[in-house]
Amino acid sequence: MNVAVLRRLLLPSALACVLAFGAACGDSGESAAVPQVSAEQGDSAQITIRGVAFTPAEIHVETGTEVRWLNEDSVDHTVTSGIQRKQRVPGVEEDKPARPDGMFDERLPKQGDVFTFTFDAPGTFAYYCDVHAGMTGEITVD
């Protein structure tokens, strides 16, 4: 069989597999949006700590929203406001310590531990885990 015949036979099958795989993985072909949490003052939003990651890592909430972090891992984590800058992390400045900003710094040492914080002012707030250099997140408050 020549190459042109093989391409005509295999290309549609390969394309179907790629499209099916993308659909199975939730790839709609659009960029992922930052989750918007519709919240009036007094409402809450949750961030889950699972697989050594904050999920979702970025959220968008209204002023007055209480954000709740739940540790579902069986290892120690922190939720520390500020900028993660530990060395040897791709995309993070080397040889500079993390910069907590003092807004919050809570240790969640075991599975099931919870920390809550109410965002009373608009802005963009970065946070990280001081135990795991790759764990970072961001909350945008309107």
Stockholm file with secondary structure:
# STOCKHOLM 1.0

chainA/1-142         MNVAVLRRLLLPSALACVLAFGAACGDSGESAAVPQVSAEQGDSAQITIRGVAFTPAEIHVETGTEVRWLNEDSVDHTVTSGIQRKQRVPGVEEDKPARPDGMFDERLPKQGDVFTFTFDAPGTFAYYCDVHAGMTGEITVD
#=GR chainA/1-142 SS CCHHHHHHHHHHHHHHHHHHHHHHTTCCSSCCCCCBCCCCTTCEEEEEECSSSEESSEEEECTTEEEEEEECSSSCEEEEEEECCCTTSTTSCTTCCCEEEEEEEEEECSTTCEEEEEECSCEEEEEECSSSTTCEEEEEEC
#=GC SS_cons         CCHHHHHHHHHHHHHHHHHHHHHHTTCCSSCCCCCBCCCCTTCEEEEEECSSSEESSEEEECTTEEEEEEECSSSCEEEEEEECCCTTSTTSCTTCCCEEEEEEEEEECSTTCEEEEEECSCEEEEEECSSSTTCEEEEEEC
//
